[in-house]
Amino acid sequence: MSEKESSCPEWEDVEKKDYRGIWVLGDIHGGRISEASLQMLTPAKELATKLDVDVTGVILGSKISKVAREMFYHGADRSILVDEPSLGTYFPEIYASVMAQLAKRFKPELILIAGTMRCREMAPCIANILRVGITADCTGFDVDSESRDVLQIRPPFGAIMLASIRTPFRRPQIATARPNVFPLPKRDEGKMGKIIRAEVDVPKPRGRLVNSQSLGLGRVLLEKADCIVSAGKGIGGPEGIGLLEELASQLGGVVAGSRKAVDAGWLPADRQIGQTGKTVKPILYIAVGISGSAQHVFGIREAKSVMAINTDSEAPIFKYADYGVVGDYRDIVPALIEEIKRTKLSRPNQLAGMEGMTQRK
Ligand SMILES: Cc1cc2nc3c(=O)[nH]c(=O)nc-3n(C[C@H](O)[C@H](O)[C@H](O)COP(=O)(O)OP(=O)(O)OC[C@H]3O[C@@H](n4cnc5c(N)ncnc54)[C@H](O)[C@@H]3O)c2cc1C
């Protein structure tokens, strides 16, 4: 199929060779850049080396000049800054419009965006304005050196193999990756770069912000939790969550769950772990009544240690678990809570060494 045959006739043709460089969009909350955005500089730098181009951090907001430095400290070569009072309130269509204007003007070949809540909303809006594709939730990247196409690697829905997706006809290529999929680059305060202050037309929002409330206040973020106690379908109902919350609170952790537990309405959607939920990296992950599907395990690959409690000794979760307890969670979890209280263990890394559990690997 030729390039002409494959392009949508309504869309302007693009000259791929006019597009150069890699961008990382900074997701900023309360004047701070999210760690997930800085993590995107890791694949950006690797790809930039292969493509022999610069990495640019793009920062949008109000009074955010200082944030550009964090991009440099973590490896960006330059920053494009749009610092406008009218960007003080986040509206996805406004931010997407500004990003699209910048992309049309500066023509990057690739835009990498962290899969945070806001950016997951904004990224497809940017792609839609630019009439380009987007690959969400990538777990790896490579480059086809001949065409310069970026290979956007991700697990396809429901499968264990990996798909390598490319965008052969349109530019820029746009891809997102979940928080914690890529490591944070080493911070070096000696690194600096060039700041480009860009002027753009900030459109008027179609909506009006009446009120805003932070859901995360007072709660440990799942992505940052050292200990996660996770509920699966096997807990049998919402009444089981209270018991897991007690265990989590003894360990200074938080409760999350499998998709089945979320779909059943026992936990809110932002607590789901796995391929279509969150990727986490706790010191200790306790899977309670979770069978261990590939989609669930995908979200806990970075956990330092995994403990599984399950009535079925053949459950796949035991293949991934460092510690396995075969039994009914209604017996095991209260016993565990009592044991923790008795020995006054309060740190998850100490619990991971607890005697009396079967080490599986
Ligand atoms: C495209 C796609 C994306 C998906 N994304 C995700 C995702 O992000 N996250 C996710 O979790 N899933 C995801 N899924 C669903 C996934 O395939 C599984 O269906 C799901 O993970 C199973 O959840 P579970 O382990 O809680 O339930 P089940 O598979 O039903 O397992 C329940 C377990 O509980 C055990 N059990 C029962 N009673 C007890 C008891 N009293 N005490 C202890 N153990 C007990 C059972 O032995 C069993 O092993 C996705 C699926 C698809 C197709």
The ligand as a MOL file (V3000), in Angstrom:
LIG
                    3D

  0  0  0     0  0            999 V3000
M  V30 BEGIN CTAB
M  V30 COUNTS 53 58 0 0 0
M  V30 BEGIN ATOM
M  V30 1 C -8.6990 -6.4600 28.1960 0
M  V30 2 C -8.7530 -6.8840 29.6200 0
M  V30 3 C -8.1830 -6.0810 30.5630 0
M  V30 4 C -8.2250 -6.4560 31.9050 0
M  V30 5 N -7.6370 -5.6590 32.8380 0
M  V30 6 C -7.6090 -6.0640 34.1260 0
M  V30 7 C -6.9420 -5.2740 35.1280 0
M  V30 8 O -6.4320 -4.1890 34.8730 0
M  V30 9 N -6.9040 -5.7570 36.3780 0
M  V30 10 C -7.4700 -6.9500 36.7390 0
M  V30 11 O -7.4020 -7.3490 37.9130 0
M  V30 12 N -8.1120 -7.6990 35.8200 0
M  V30 13 C -8.2120 -7.2840 34.5360 0
M  V30 14 N -8.8820 -8.0330 33.6310 0
M  V30 15 C -9.6800 -9.1780 34.1190 0
M  V30 16 C -8.8520 -10.4160 34.3420 0
M  V30 17 O -8.7690 -11.1700 33.1360 0
M  V30 18 C -9.4740 -11.3140 35.4290 0
M  V30 19 O -10.8110 -11.6270 35.0900 0
M  V30 20 C -9.4800 -10.6840 36.8230 0
M  V30 21 O -8.1890 -10.1850 37.1350 0
M  V30 22 C -9.8720 -11.7290 37.8560 0
M  V30 23 O -10.0800 -11.0930 39.0840 0
M  V30 24 P -9.9670 -11.9150 40.4430 0
M  V30 25 O -8.6340 -12.5590 40.5140 0
M  V30 26 O -10.3550 -10.9650 41.5140 0
M  V30 27 O -11.1650 -12.9740 40.3270 0
M  V30 28 P -11.1650 -14.5420 40.0110 0
M  V30 29 O -10.3610 -14.8480 38.8050 0
M  V30 30 O -12.5970 -14.9420 40.0050 0
M  V30 31 O -10.4060 -15.1890 41.2370 0
M  V30 32 C -10.9140 -15.2640 42.5360 0
M  V30 33 C -9.9200 -16.0560 43.3720 0
M  V30 34 O -10.3300 -16.0310 44.7210 0
M  V30 35 C -10.0480 -17.2930 45.2990 0
M  V30 36 N -10.9260 -17.4270 46.4750 0
M  V30 37 C -12.2560 -17.7150 46.4940 0
M  V30 38 N -12.7180 -17.6950 47.7550 0
M  V30 39 C -11.6670 -17.3790 48.5490 0
M  V30 40 C -11.5220 -17.2030 49.9590 0
M  V30 41 N -12.5550 -17.3070 50.7930 0
M  V30 42 N -10.2820 -16.8970 50.4390 0
M  V30 43 C -9.2270 -16.7660 49.6170 0
M  V30 44 N -9.3150 -16.9370 48.2640 0
M  V30 45 C -10.5300 -17.2320 47.7490 0
M  V30 46 C -10.3250 -18.2670 44.1910 0
M  V30 47 O -9.6360 -19.5000 44.4060 0
M  V30 48 C -9.8090 -17.5300 42.9590 0
M  V30 49 O -8.4580 -17.8570 42.7030 0
M  V30 50 C -8.8480 -7.6680 32.2890 0
M  V30 51 C -9.4110 -8.4840 31.3020 0
M  V30 52 C -9.3740 -8.1020 29.9900 0
M  V30 53 C -9.9660 -8.9970 28.9500 0
M  V30 END ATOM
M  V30 BEGIN BOND
M  V30 1 1 1 2
M  V30 2 1 2 3
M  V30 3 2 2 52
M  V30 4 2 3 4
M  V30 5 1 4 5
M  V30 6 1 4 50
M  V30 7 2 5 6
M  V30 8 1 6 7
M  V30 9 1 6 13
M  V30 10 2 7 8
M  V30 11 1 7 9
M  V30 12 1 9 10
M  V30 13 2 10 11
M  V30 14 1 10 12
M  V30 15 2 12 13
M  V30 16 1 13 14
M  V30 17 1 14 15
M  V30 18 1 14 50
M  V30 19 1 15 16
M  V30 20 1 16 17
M  V30 21 1 16 18
M  V30 22 1 18 19
M  V30 23 1 18 20
M  V30 24 1 20 21
M  V30 25 1 20 22
M  V30 26 1 22 23
M  V30 27 1 23 24
M  V30 28 2 24 25
M  V30 29 1 24 26
M  V30 30 1 24 27
M  V30 31 1 27 28
M  V30 32 2 28 29
M  V30 33 1 28 30
M  V30 34 1 28 31
M  V30 35 1 31 32
M  V30 36 1 32 33
M  V30 37 1 33 34
M  V30 38 1 33 48
M  V30 39 1 34 35
M  V30 40 1 35 36
M  V30 41 1 35 46
M  V30 42 1 36 37
M  V30 43 1 36 45
M  V30 44 2 37 38
M  V30 45 1 38 39
M  V30 46 1 39 40
M  V30 47 2 39 45
M  V30 48 1 40 41
M  V30 49 2 40 42
M  V30 50 1 42 43
M  V30 51 2 43 44
M  V30 52 1 44 45
M  V30 53 1 46 47
M  V30 54 1 46 48
M  V30 55 1 48 49
M  V30 56 2 50 51
M  V30 57 1 51 52
M  V30 58 1 52 53
M  V30 END BOND
M  V30 END CTAB
M  END
